[in-house]
Amino acid sequence: MSYKVSLKTFEGPFDLLVYLIENAQMSIYDIQISEITRQYLDYIEQMKAMDFSVSSEFMVLAATLIDIKSSLLLPRTVSSVTGEEEDPRSELVEKLLEYKKYKKGADILREQEERMACVYEKPQEDLSQYRKEPQEQLDLDLQQFAGAFDLFLRKKKREEDVRRHYTRVEREKATIESRMLYIRGCFRKAFAAGIRRLSLGELIPNKKDRYDIVVTFVSLLQMMREKYLNAEQKATYGEITVVPGERRMEETAEYEQ
């Protein structure tokens, strides 16, 4: 009874032969048959000494090596096609190259198998119950269809208007809150420098932006309503001066949010 022999990293005769060639640092295109045959036969003898049943594949390759070694001792024949001497090793070289190619491919597949073993996939679900539902068909004439489509467009427009308005309100709210923080910071710096009043212009970061001016003015009104600030204007269209109100801005962390 024959079975596959596997010693160390050798699986099969070609695996052993490739190892011997690479270990001896030989070119696979210029194999020293005499030396490789000696090492190969020594390995088989070691297998027998260890009471391993040597498979017929090992013996066939051993016979092939001996045959090639014998052919190298004889005068070489000239190929009728190329006009060059035929190398008895050429057929073995081709088989070794093909073996190395397939072995490399097997290693790549083994690595992919190990990597995919760590990948978990969601089990396929049965969606047939959703595919069997009949399609709904509307029995409408052209006028009814146009009316339904117009209703759909108007509903969609209302939804977009509400969404746009809500986005604008939220944006303005955030802008006012951030501007109130900015005004508070301006007064903190002024207090540190011993200044107790600021002009409205000093509280506007970008005086050329009309929207920025409006946001600052609305934020100032909100802080005046909450009695954090007061505003003075001595003449019509005159400069507006902002001063601290009844409540101290440091008393609350309302604007720290």
C-alpha positions in Angstrom: 0.0 0.0 0.0 1.5 3.3 -1.1 0.8 6.7 0.5 1.9 10.3 0.2 5.2 10.8 2.0 5.7 14.1 3.8 9.0 14.8 5.6 9.7 18.2 7.0 8.7 20.6 4.2 8.9 18.1 1.3 5.7 16.8 -0.2 6.4 14.7 -3.2 9.5 14.1 -5.3 9.5 17.5 -7.2 9.3 19.4 -3.9 12.4 17.6 -2.7 14.2 18.1 -6.0 13.4 21.9 -6.0 14.7 22.1 -2.4 18.0 20.4 -3.3 18.5 22.6 -6.3 17.8 25.8 -4.4 19.8 24.7 -1.3 22.8 24.0 -3.5 22.3 27.5 -5.1 22.2 26.0 -8.6 20.4 27.6 -11.6 17.4 25.5 -12.5 18.5 26.0 -16.1 21.9 24.5 -15.4 21.4 21.6 -13.0 24.4 19.6 -11.9 22.8 16.3 -12.4 25.5 14.2 -10.8 25.5 16.1 -7.5 21.7 16.5 -7.3 21.2 12.7 -8.1 23.6 11.8 -5.3 21.8 14.0 -2.8 18.4 12.8 -4.0 19.3 9.1 -3.6 20.8 9.8 -0.2 17.5 11.3 0.9 15.6 8.2 -0.3 18.0 6.0 1.6 17.3 8.1 4.7 13.6 7.6 4.2 14.1 3.8 4.0 16.3 3.8 7.1 13.5 5.6 9.0 11.2 2.8 7.9 9.1 5.0 5.6 7.4 3.4 2.6 8.9 5.2 -0.3 6.2 6.1 -2.8 6.6 5.1 -6.5 6.7 8.8 -7.5 10.0 9.2 -5.7 11.4 6.1 -7.4 10.3 7.2 -10.8 12.0 10.6 -10.4 15.2 8.8 -9.1 15.2 6.6 -12.2 14.8 9.8 -14.4 17.7 11.5 -12.7 19.9 8.4 -13.2 18.8 8.2 -16.9 19.7 11.9 -17.4 23.0 11.4 -15.7 23.8 8.5 -18.0 22.8 10.5 -21.1 25.2 13.3 -20.2 28.1 10.8 -20.3 27.2 9.9 -23.9 27.8 12.1 -27.0 24.9 14.5 -27.5 22.7 14.4 -30.6 22.1 17.5 -32.7 18.6 18.7 -33.1 17.3 18.7 -36.7 15.2 21.8 -35.9 17.6 24.1 -34.1 20.9 22.6 -35.2 22.1 22.7 -31.6 23.0 19.8 -29.3 20.0 18.5 -27.3 20.2 18.8 -23.5 18.9 15.7 -21.7 18.0 18.0 -18.8 15.6 20.2 -20.8 12.5 18.1 -20.2 13.2 17.9 -16.5 13.7 21.7 -16.3 10.4 22.3 -18.0 8.6 20.1 -15.5 10.4 21.8 -12.6 9.4 25.2 -13.8 5.8 24.1 -14.2 5.8 22.6 -10.7 7.1 25.8 -9.2 4.4 27.8 -11.0 1.6 25.7 -9.7 3.1 25.5 -6.2 3.2 29.4 -6.1 -0.4 29.5 -7.2 -1.3 27.0 -4.5 0.4 29.2 -1.9 -1.5 32.2 -3.0 -4.8 30.3 -2.8 -3.9 29.0 0.7 -3.2 32.6 1.9 -6.5 33.7 0.5 -8.3 30.8 2.2 -6.7 31.8 5.6 -7.7 35.5 5.1 -11.2 34.7 4.1 -11.6 32.4 7.1 -11.6 35.6 9.2 -14.4 37.2 7.0 -18.0 36.7 8.1 -20.8 37.3 5.6 -24.4 38.0 6.3 -26.5 35.0 5.4 -28.7 35.3 2.3 -32.3 36.2 3.1 -35.3 34.9 1.3 -36.9 37.9 -0.4 -39.4 35.9 -2.5 -42.3 37.0 -0.4 -41.6 40.6 -1.4 -41.2 39.8 -5.1 -44.6 38.0 -5.3 -46.7 41.0 -4.5 -48.7 42.2 -7.5 -47.9 45.6 -9.0 -50.6 48.2 -8.3 -52.1 49.7 -11.4 -54.0 53.0 -11.5 -56.9 53.3 -13.9 -56.8 57.0 -14.7 -57.4 59.1 -17.7 -55.0 61.7 -18.9 -56.7 64.6 -17.0 -56.8 62.7 -13.7 -53.2 61.7 -14.1 -52.1 65.3 -14.8 -54.1 66.4 -11.7 -52.4 63.8 -9.5 -49.0 64.7 -10.8 -49.6 68.4 -10.2 -50.7 67.6 -6.6 -47.5 65.7 -6.1 -45.4 68.6 -7.4 -47.2 71.1 -5.1 -46.8 68.8 -2.1 -43.1 68.4 -2.8 -42.7 72.1 -3.2 -44.3 72.7 0.2 -42.0 70.2 1.9 -39.0 71.9 0.3 -40.2 75.4 1.5 -40.7 74.1 5.0 -37.3 72.5 5.1 -35.6 75.5 3.6 -37.3 77.8 6.2 -36.4 75.5 9.1 -32.8 75.4 7.9 -32.7 79.2 7.6 -34.2 79.7 11.1 -31.8 77.2 12.7 -28.8 78.9 10.9 -29.9 82.3 12.0 -30.4 81.1 15.6 -26.9 79.6 15.7 -25.5 82.8 14.2 -27.1 85.1 16.8 -25.9 82.9 19.6 -22.4 82.9 18.3 -22.5 86.7 17.9 -23.7 87.1 21.5 -20.7 85.1 22.5 -18.5 87.4 20.4 -20.0 90.6 22.0 -19.4 89.2 25.4 -15.8 88.5 24.5 -15.4 92.0 23.3 -16.6 93.4 26.6 -14.3 91.1 28.5 -11.3 92.4 26.6 -12.6 96.0 27.2 -13.1 95.5 30.9 -9.5 94.1 31.2 -8.2 97.3 29.5 -10.3 99.5 31.8 -12.9 100.4 29.1 -16.5 100.4 30.1 -18.2 101.3 26.8 -17.9 100.3 23.2 -19.5 101.6 20.0 -21.8 99.4 17.9 -19.2 99.5 15.1 -16.6 97.9 17.4 -18.9 94.9 17.9 -19.3 94.2 14.1 -16.6 91.9 12.8 -17.3 92.7 9.1 -18.7 96.2 8.7 -19.0 95.8 4.9 -21.4 92.8 5.2 -25.0 93.9 5.6 -26.0 90.6 7.0 -23.2 90.7 9.6 -24.4 94.2 10.7 -28.0 93.0 11.0 -27.0 89.9 13.0 -24.9 92.0 15.4 -27.8 94.5 15.9 -30.3 91.7 16.6 -27.9 90.1 19.0 -27.4 93.4 20.8 -31.2 93.9 21.1 -31.5 90.4 22.6 -28.8 91.1 25.2 -30.5 94.4 26.0 -33.8 92.6 26.5 -32.1 90.3 28.9 -30.6 93.4 30.6 -27.0 92.5 30.0 -26.4 95.6 28.0 -27.8 99.1 27.4 -27.4 101.3 24.3 -27.2 105.1 24.0 -27.6 107.3 21.0 -27.3 111.1 21.6 -28.4 112.2 18.2 -30.6 110.9 15.4 -28.5 108.7 13.1 -25.6 109.2 15.5 -23.2 106.7 16.8 -24.7 104.0 19.1 -22.7 103.4 22.3 -23.1 100.1 24.2 -22.6 100.0 28.0 -23.0 97.2 30.6 -26.6 96.7 31.8 -28.1 95.7 35.2 -27.1 92.1 35.0 -23.4 91.1 34.9 -22.5 88.9 32.0 -20.2 86.9 34.3 -23.1 85.8 36.4 -24.4 83.2 34.0 -22.9 80.6 31.7 -25.9 80.9 29.3 -23.7 81.9 26.4 -21.1 79.3 27.0 -23.2 76.6 25.4 
